[in-house]
Structure formats: C-alpha cells, structure tokens
Amino acid sequence: MHREPFLHLLRDRRARFHAVLADLGLSVESGDDLLRRVGGEWTLGEHLVHIAAWERRFTRQVTGLPKVLPYPCEWQKFNDAVFAEWGGVEPVAARTEYNAAYAGLVDAVAALPPEGDPDRPKLLVGWNLGMAPRHYREHATILLNHADLPNPPPWRGRIVD
C-alpha cells in the first residue's frame, strides 16, 4: 500500500471511531466521559491509552527504531502491561497520550516515500501496521457491545477527505 492511501484510511477509521463515540454520547474531550467504564472493565481513557500504546508500537515499526518499549511483544501480555501501567489514567493524560501517539504514527508514515518503503513493500499491510486502522473498529465494537448495541456495519468507503 502506498503512503497516502494508508494515511487516509487511518484518518477515516479514527473519524469513524469518534463518530461511534458521538453516537454513544461520548467524547474524548470530556473528562467525565474519559472516566466512564465503557467496555469490559476499562474506562474510555484506558481504551484510548491502549490504542495509543499500539500506535507507538506501530510507529517504531515504521521508523525502524528498536522495538524497545516497556511492554512485552506477545499481544496479550502487551495489553496486560499497558493496562498495568495506565489503569486509572487521568483524563488529560489519556487524551494527551492518545493524540500524541496518533500524531507520531502519522508523522512516521508521512516520512515514507509516496510509494511506501521500497525495502519493506508490505509494511503498511498485514497484521502489524495494517492493524492500526482496524484497531479503531475493534474498540468501537467493544464499546457498542458494552452498550448492548449491534456491531458497526462494515466500514467501507471513506467518510473523511
């Protein structure tokens, strides 16, 4: 996948996640909402820092920096370690981390050549980095299920320019 289609897909999926939040009466701008338990045992803020931790992991993959993070590699252990560090996160910290991690990922991908990384042609697809846009739908589904609402329909097409 080329750089610009990937960035557009990432922006679109984040916008769709925010639309689901709005449908649920939630906002990442509301401190009260970030403290609400909205999916499983997690608050909305904890969901956001979880997404952010994965986006930081994906950013390291794009930049080629060592994957040295304070979390293990195996995905469930990674998730558990993120929750152990960020559980009970305050709203401002959750919002800041969520926005900063996303900006870092966008900047890292934007620094790639337009056709993507010629040395790693599948970098922007597959389980790892290709998961970044899908992660928003995964968490939208968790939040909808917690509210006893159906899964979102397939996210086809785009809602952002």
HELIX and SHEET records of a PDB file:
HELIX    1   1 ARG A    3  ASP A   23  1                                  21    
HELIX    2   2 GLY A   31  LEU A   34  1                                   4    
HELIX    3   3 LEU A   44  THR A   63  1                                  20    
HELIX    4   4 TRP A   75  TRP A   86  1                                  12    
HELIX    5   5 PRO A   91  ALA A  110  1                                  20    
HELIX    6   6 MET A  131  HIS A  146  1                                  16    
SHEET    1   A 2 ARG A  37  GLY A  39  0                                        
SHEET    2   A 2 TRP A  42  THR A  43 -1                                        
END                                                                             
